[in-house]
Amino acid sequence: MEIKGIKEFIRGKAFSSYVLTFGIEFLIMAISVALFKIVAIKFEDLGFAEFTINKRLVGFLMPLMMMGMGVSLPKFLPNENQEKQAEIHYSALIIVTSLFLFFLIVFLSMSNQLSKLAFGDYQHKKMCVATLLYVYSLMVHACLYNYFRGKFKFNISSLLQLINLGVFPLITYFFAGNIFQYFIILSSSTLIFLVLVNWMFIPIIRISISNYLSTIKRIVKYGIQRMPGDVVLGLFLLIPTSIATNYFSIIIGGNIALCLSLFNIVIALMSPVNIILLPKASKIVHEKKFTHLRDISSKLLFLSLAVGIIAFLGVYLFGDHILILFGVKNHEEATAYLNIIFLAIIGYSLFSVIRSIIDAYYEKARVTSIIVISFSLFLLIVGILKYLDLFTIKSILIAFALSINVLGLLTYFSLIRIYIKIRK
């Protein structure tokens, strides 16, 4: 890129959007890291384990209950008028609220089984319901966040992200006496705030039920194809924690959950790219500017590789100090877990940045099939380890890292197929 081109890019709206979004996401990441530390201090080992396991449980439930709305909204909103955009938003809210009520009935009727599965005992039944309420607050947040994202109002979406994922979680810590209270207070305050934001910024439109049903059908048709992939991706990050909790102990499970959360936090550094890329890529594909799409993807490949390598080296050199900072007692063993998990960082960062391009290009859920193939490989390896009596935490995490890197490679091959089609 020429010097003049670089100057124009820096002065442009796209650059300021990336800088603002990256800055907000970095601040949220810093708050998330700090929150792990202060939770460990206030609620000690059991509370810290409950907190980290809850985070992984949320990571699984969120995509399951979102029904793909996180990709449907930024996919369809950019090419619609204001009234249609509001219609799509409210249709998404109807979908996620209906799913929340359904899951609430399931959780209340199967509380014992869910408590045992998630926490390894029957004493966390109320915690499971609190987690579900928190997931619902995050789903409503996601609908509003993606509404503004789809309208290219990144200032508002970034501020919303900071308040709901950074400020509220931090403030709630000072009012909660235990982890159960923490999630109840956080969920309630988030929902109240979101209702106010919705009332202030998004007009309530009056249209027929048939119109709503038509819009719901349209966004669900696109989103539901991608939901299994997001659910399986959540399982990818949940199963190591679940195995550790049920086969070893809740403390070990909490340490694994912490390592996976740190992994997720680093991946979140790539999220500004995806936040802006999906709606922009959808518009590029709609306008058939495929050369521009190829140029963007080439730069993103380099970016993902750079972030992956830097993150792995950082963890390899300073992982022990990071875990000591969080007050992990058996930090030597936990450092080994962290190093193994971060072997997957390059593959996951590749997947993370490329998937938006693939989702924008294909109507069918090509990414979902890639995730399912990689996850099936993970389950196969875990099954073999169990059969050969090699079932240890480290061997399971090695299987996790291998499968995630396969996920990255398969995503890259799908991008190559798009290149080939563009050339034709």
Phi, psi and omega per residue, in radians:
M1 nan 2.313 -3.132
E2 -1.244 2.811 -3.121
I3 -1.022 -0.718 3.128
K4 -1.080 -0.712 3.131
G5 -1.129 -0.672 3.127
I6 -1.128 -0.761 3.134
K7 -1.082 -0.725 3.132
E8 -1.125 -0.691 3.135
F9 -1.125 -0.748 -3.119
I10 -1.135 -0.613 -3.128
R11 -1.403 -0.263 -3.053
G12 -1.352 2.921 3.135
K13 -1.147 -0.634 -3.103
A14 -1.027 -0.779 -3.115
F15 -1.125 -0.785 -3.136
S16 -1.110 -0.598 3.093
S17 -1.131 -0.768 3.126
Y18 -1.118 -0.762 -3.115
V19 -1.110 -0.815 3.139
L20 -1.092 -0.844 -3.096
T21 -1.115 -0.761 3.116
F22 -1.098 -0.733 3.135
G23 -1.065 -0.770 3.123
I24 -1.131 -0.796 -3.128
E25 -1.122 -0.649 3.106
F26 -1.143 -0.699 3.111
L27 -1.135 -0.728 3.083
I28 -1.083 -0.711 3.108
M29 -1.058 -0.769 -3.140
A30 -1.097 -0.726 3.106
I31 -1.125 -0.729 3.137
S32 -1.064 -0.742 3.114
V33 -1.117 -0.791 3.136
A34 -1.095 -0.646 -3.106
L35 -1.134 -0.682 3.067
F36 -1.004 -0.731 -3.109
K37 -1.154 -0.861 -3.062
I38 -1.263 -0.495 3.032
V39 -1.137 -0.734 3.126
A40 -1.081 -0.628 -3.133
I41 -1.268 -0.815 -3.041
K42 -1.345 -0.757 -3.002
F43 -1.799 -0.001 3.055
E44 1.041 -2.840 -2.934
D45 -1.080 -0.851 -3.082
L46 -1.156 -0.816 3.137
G47 -1.094 -0.673 3.119
F48 -1.137 -0.740 3.111
A49 -1.095 -0.758 3.108
E50 -1.057 -0.735 -3.120
F51 -1.114 -0.842 -3.089
T52 -1.204 -0.682 3.103
I53 -1.133 -0.703 3.088
N54 -1.032 -0.714 3.126
K55 -1.057 -0.702 3.131
R56 -1.251 -0.638 3.098
L57 -1.122 -0.709 3.081
V58 -1.077 -0.715 3.134
G59 -1.077 -0.477 3.084
F60 -1.468 -0.780 -3.047
L61 -1.229 -0.609 -3.064
M62 -0.962 -0.977 -3.141
P63 -1.166 -0.521 3.124
L64 -1.110 -0.702 -3.062
M65 -1.598 -0.269 -3.121
M66 -1.348 -0.333 3.111
M67 0.976 0.548 3.084
G68 1.341 0.218 -3.111
M69 -1.150 -0.457 3.138
G70 -1.086 -0.443 3.077
V71 -1.816 -0.468 3.141
S72 -1.139 -0.754 -3.087
L73 -1.113 -0.948 3.117
P74 -1.192 -0.277 3.082
K75 -1.297 -0.808 -2.997
F76 -1.675 -0.520 -3.051
L77 -1.070 -0.726 -3.037
P78 -1.008 -0.448 -3.046
N79 -1.824 0.325 -3.103
E80 -2.087 2.823 3.043
N81 -1.395 3.046 -3.006
Q82 -1.077 -0.746 -3.122
E83 -1.137 -0.739 3.130
K84 -1.166 -0.604 3.098
Q85 -1.100 -0.754 3.103
A86 -1.124 -0.682 3.104
E87 -1.069 -0.748 3.113
I88 -1.123 -0.732 3.141
H89 -1.069 -0.863 -3.115
Y90 -1.192 -0.533 3.052
S91 -1.105 -0.717 3.111
A92 -1.129 -0.690 3.116
L93 -1.119 -0.690 3.099
I94 -1.071 -0.730 -3.113
I95 -1.120 -0.899 -3.059
V96 -1.210 -0.565 3.100
T97 -1.203 -0.719 3.095
S98 -1.076 -0.731 3.129
L99 -1.180 -0.643 3.095
F100 -1.067 -0.809 -3.132
L101 -1.100 -0.675 3.097
F102 -1.106 -0.822 -3.120
F103 -1.192 -0.535 3.100
L104 -1.089 -0.751 3.086
I105 -1.080 -0.755 3.126
V106 -1.100 -0.770 -3.106
F107 -1.141 -0.696 3.141
L108 -1.195 -0.589 -3.112
S109 -1.458 -0.338 -3.106
M110 -2.176 0.605 -3.030
S111 -1.086 -0.695 -3.134
N112 -1.098 -0.851 -3.111
Q113 -1.110 -0.718 -3.125
L114 -1.187 -0.684 3.097
S115 -1.082 -0.765 3.132
K116 -1.138 -0.741 -3.102
L117 -1.165 -0.752 -3.060
A118 -1.442 -0.703 -3.011
F119 -2.030 -0.061 3.091
G120 1.394 0.175 3.106
D121 -2.654 -3.107 -3.126
Y122 -1.859 0.204 -3.071
Q123 -1.636 0.048 -3.044
H124 -2.036 0.561 -3.124
K125 -1.121 -0.796 3.121
K126 -1.140 -0.596 3.140
M127 -1.086 -0.665 3.133
C128 -1.090 -0.701 3.119
V129 -1.187 -0.698 3.097
A130 -1.087 -0.677 3.100
T131 -1.102 -0.725 3.138
L132 -1.102 -0.722 3.109
L133 -1.100 -0.692 3.109
Y134 -1.133 -0.701 3.095
V135 -1.046 -0.719 3.129
Y136 -1.092 -0.730 3.113
S137 -1.081 -0.647 3.104
L138 -1.209 -0.580 3.113
M139 -1.183 -0.740 3.097
V140 -1.124 -0.718 3.059
H141 -1.014 -0.785 -3.107
A142 -1.080 -0.662 3.120
C143 -1.126 -0.794 3.117
L144 -1.177 -0.778 -3.129
Y145 -1.031 -0.803 -3.118
N146 -1.307 -0.404 3.023
Y147 -1.092 -0.884 3.133
F148 -1.203 -0.601 3.091
R149 -1.108 -0.750 3.140
G150 -1.186 -0.387 3.083
K151 -1.629 0.108 -3.131
F152 1.096 0.449 3.065
K153 -1.657 1.267 -3.009
F154 -1.270 -0.392 3.082
N155 -1.115 -0.825 -3.129
I156 -1.207 -0.776 -3.113
S157 -1.108 -0.668 3.132
S158 -1.182 -0.720 3.110
L159 -1.120 -0.717 3.089
L160 -1.051 -0.744 3.132
Q161 -1.084 -0.766 -3.110
L162 -1.124 -0.775 -3.100
I163 -1.167 -0.855 -3.022
N164 -1.367 -0.562 -3.086
L165 -1.818 -0.169 -3.133
G166 -2.088 -1.065 -3.030
V167 -1.191 -0.924 -3.102
F168 -1.043 -0.829 3.108
P169 -1.018 -0.615 -3.135
L170 -1.271 -0.799 -3.132
I171 -1.124 -0.690 -3.088
T172 -1.037 -0.569 3.138
Y173 -0.917 -0.649 -3.055
F174 -1.351 -0.237 -3.107
F175 -1.840 -0.195 -3.044
A176 -1.674 2.431 3.098
G177 -1.614 -0.334 3.089
N178 -2.702 3.081 -3.056
I179 -1.179 -0.596 3.088
F180 -1.057 -0.861 3.115
Q181 -1.079 -0.646 -3.123
Y182 -0.985 -0.865 -3.081
F183 -1.282 -0.535 3.085
I184 -1.166 -0.853 -3.130
I185 -1.125 -0.763 -3.123
L186 -1.091 -0.770 -3.140
S187 -1.092 -0.819 -3.084
S188 -1.122 -0.820 -3.120
S189 -1.141 -0.670 3.120
T190 -1.108 -0.789 -3.127
L191 -1.116 -0.730 3.122
I192 -1.080 -0.783 3.129
F193 -1.087 -0.729 -3.106
L194 -1.166 -0.648 3.081
V195 -1.068 -0.732 3.125
L196 -1.131 -0.755 3.130
V197 -1.099 -0.764 3.138
N198 -1.068 -0.765 -3.135
W199 -1.108 -0.639 -3.077
M200 -1.342 -0.620 -2.939
F201 -1.933 -0.412 -3.013
I202 -2.082 2.024 -3.098
P203 -1.164 2.476 3.048
I204 -1.459 2.087 -3.075
I205 -1.812 2.603 3.119
R206 -1.877 1.888 3.083
I207 -2.319 2.952 -3.078
S208 -1.275 2.751 3.102
I209 -1.074 -0.622 -3.133
S210 -1.114 -0.623 3.080
N211 -1.133 -0.767 3.108
Y212 -1.075 -0.768 -3.135
L213 -1.092 -0.660 3.119
S214 -1.139 -0.768 3.132
T215 -1.176 -0.734 3.102
I216 -1.025 -0.775 3.130
K217 -1.061 -0.711 -3.102
R218 -1.147 -0.853 -3.078
I219 -1.331 -0.515 3.084
V220 -1.223 -0.689 3.141
K221 -1.008 -0.712 3.116
Y222 -1.327 -0.796 -3.031
G223 -1.270 -0.643 -3.033
I224 -1.178 -0.456 3.065
Q225 -1.134 -0.537 -3.088
R226 -1.615 -0.281 -3.124
M227 -1.043 -0.816 3.139
P228 -0.993 -0.663 3.122
G229 -1.119 -0.761 3.134
D230 -1.175 -0.645 3.104
V231 -1.137 -0.797 3.139
V232 -1.131 -0.637 3.087
L233 -1.104 -0.681 3.054
G234 -1.106 -0.689 3.086
L235 -1.117 -0.648 3.092
F236 -0.897 -0.768 -3.067
L237 -1.579 -0.138 -3.131
L238 -1.721 -0.672 -3.003
I239 -1.041 -0.768 3.095
P240 -0.985 -0.699 3.107
T241 -1.159 -0.772 -3.133
S242 -1.092 -0.742 3.112
I243 -1.105 -0.784 -3.133
A244 -1.088 -0.709 -3.117
T245 -1.195 -0.748 -3.051
N246 -1.465 -0.539 -3.091
Y247 -1.744 -0.311 -3.096
F248 -2.143 -1.503 3.081
S249 -2.807 2.849 -3.132
I250 -1.182 -0.512 3.123
I251 -1.198 -0.788 3.076
I252 -1.105 -0.721 3.079
G253 -1.040 -0.683 3.101
G254 -1.131 -0.665 3.108
N255 -1.165 -0.725 3.091
I256 -1.103 -0.742 3.127
A257 -1.087 -0.668 3.095
L258 -1.105 -0.805 3.138
C259 -1.057 -0.728 3.123
L260 -1.206 -0.583 3.094
S261 -1.178 -0.698 3.068
L262 -1.104 -0.676 3.064
F263 -1.038 -0.791 3.130
N264 -1.141 -0.661 -3.131
I265 -1.106 -0.733 3.114
V266 -1.135 -0.740 3.102
I267 -1.063 -0.545 3.141
A268 -1.080 -0.353 3.076
L269 -1.109 -0.409 3.119
M270 -1.482 -0.217 -3.015
S271 -1.098 -0.553 3.074
P272 -1.000 -0.585 3.102
V273 -1.119 -0.837 -3.107
N274 -1.213 -0.640 -3.123
I275 -1.000 -0.777 -3.103
I276 -1.523 -0.550 -2.991
L277 -1.212 -0.781 -3.036
L278 -1.032 -0.908 3.102
P279 -1.109 -0.638 3.123
K280 -1.193 -0.754 3.132
A281 -1.115 -0.659 3.107
S282 -1.076 -0.702 3.130
K283 -1.212 -0.691 3.117
I284 -1.084 -0.795 3.119
V285 -1.114 -0.728 3.132
H286 -1.051 -0.624 -3.138
E287 -1.598 0.002 3.100
K288 1.041 0.660 3.068
K289 -1.633 1.173 -2.971
F290 -1.237 -0.494 3.103
T291 -1.102 -0.729 3.102
H292 -1.102 -0.697 3.122
L293 -1.081 -0.724 3.132
R294 -1.141 -0.699 3.129
D295 -1.106 -0.736 3.135
I296 -1.097 -0.825 -3.083
S297 -1.112 -0.608 3.120
S298 -1.104 -0.760 3.111
K299 -1.148 -0.662 -3.122
L300 -1.189 -0.579 3.078
L301 -1.057 -0.800 3.113
F302 -1.094 -0.757 -3.131
L303 -1.072 -0.791 -3.105
S304 -1.129 -0.705 3.103
L305 -1.121 -0.739 -3.134
A306 -1.106 -0.814 3.138
V307 -1.085 -0.751 -3.130
G308 -1.065 -0.816 -3.111
I309 -1.148 -0.799 3.141
I310 -1.087 -0.744 -3.132
A311 -1.116 -0.755 -3.133
F312 -1.122 -0.779 3.136
L313 -1.107 -0.675 3.120
G314 -1.091 -0.776 3.132
V315 -1.202 -0.723 -3.135
Y316 -1.069 -0.665 -3.095
L317 -1.477 -0.605 -2.997
F318 -2.152 0.151 -3.090
G319 -0.989 -0.741 -3.130
D320 -1.064 -0.748 -3.140
H321 -1.163 -0.631 3.124
I322 -1.101 -0.781 -3.118
L323 -1.240 -0.603 3.045
I324 -1.091 -0.688 3.106
L325 -1.017 -0.642 3.127
F326 -1.431 -0.016 3.093
G327 1.365 0.379 3.094
V328 -1.226 2.120 -3.016
K329 -1.256 -0.879 3.105
N330 -1.556 1.026 -2.974
H331 -1.186 -0.455 3.128
E332 -1.137 -0.805 3.101
E333 -1.163 -0.736 -3.129
A334 -1.154 -0.549 3.092
T335 -1.108 -0.669 3.083
A336 -1.088 -0.710 3.095
Y337 -1.078 -0.786 -3.099
L338 -1.092 -0.767 -3.133
N339 -1.096 -0.704 3.139
I340 -1.158 -0.789 -3.140
I341 -1.036 -0.702 -3.090
F342 -1.344 -0.045 2.935
L343 -1.137 -0.338 -3.115
A344 -1.575 -0.027 -2.950
I345 -1.166 -0.644 -3.127
I346 -1.187 -0.794 3.115
G347 -1.065 -0.732 -3.110
Y348 -1.246 -0.634 3.121
S349 -1.178 -0.636 3.029
L350 -1.035 -0.868 3.131
F351 -1.044 -0.753 -3.026
S352 -1.070 -0.734 -3.075
V353 -1.505 -0.500 -3.074
I354 -1.409 -0.503 -3.013
R355 -1.060 -0.564 3.134
S356 -1.108 -0.669 3.124
I357 -1.167 -0.741 -3.137
I358 -1.150 -0.730 3.109
D359 -1.112 -0.638 -3.140
A360 -1.259 -0.604 -3.049
Y361 -1.378 -0.730 -3.061
Y362 -1.773 2.385 2.978
E363 -1.269 -0.678 3.105
K364 -1.327 2.690 -3.049
A365 -1.439 1.308 -3.137
R366 -1.127 -0.625 -3.123
V367 -1.119 -0.639 -3.126
T368 -1.033 -0.783 -3.135
S369 -1.102 -0.643 3.116
I370 -1.123 -0.776 3.139
I371 -1.110 -0.768 -3.113
V372 -1.105 -0.723 3.113
I373 -1.068 -0.807 -3.119
S374 -1.153 -0.707 3.133
F375 -1.183 -0.649 3.091
S376 -1.082 -0.665 3.076
L377 -1.092 -0.740 3.113
F378 -1.039 -0.849 3.135
L379 -1.102 -0.676 3.118
L380 -1.077 -0.803 -3.139
I381 -1.131 -0.739 3.110
V382 -1.074 -0.721 3.098
G383 -1.084 -0.726 3.113
I384 -1.134 -0.717 3.109
L385 -1.067 -0.721 3.116
K386 -1.135 -0.742 -3.110
Y387 -1.153 -0.672 -3.105
L388 -1.531 0.132 -3.136
D389 1.033 0.683 3.089
L390 -2.004 0.492 -2.999
F391 -1.424 1.519 3.092
T392 -2.180 2.874 3.120
I393 -1.037 -0.769 -3.099
K394 -1.131 -0.731 -3.130
S395 -1.153 -0.630 3.107
I396 -1.157 -0.717 3.136
L397 -1.212 -0.580 3.045
I398 -1.109 -0.734 3.085
A399 -1.078 -0.680 3.100
F400 -1.071 -0.868 -3.100
A401 -1.097 -0.733 3.129
L402 -1.086 -0.810 -3.094
S403 -1.168 -0.653 3.108
I404 -1.155 -0.670 3.103
N405 -1.181 -0.591 3.017
V406 -1.108 -0.689 3.075
L407 -1.001 -0.782 3.115
G408 -1.102 -0.740 -3.141
L409 -1.134 -0.769 3.140
L410 -1.115 -0.643 3.092
T411 -1.137 -0.725 3.113
Y412 -1.085 -0.730 3.118
F413 -1.106 -0.600 3.083
S414 -1.164 -0.628 3.080
L415 -1.143 -0.686 3.094
I416 -1.052 -0.686 3.117
R417 -1.099 -0.635 3.074
I418 -1.144 -0.729 3.081
Y419 -0.970 -0.792 -3.112
I420 -1.091 -0.738 3.126
K421 -1.134 -0.681 -3.132
I422 -1.107 -0.720 -3.121
R423 -1.120 -0.613 3.141
K424 -1.190 nan nan
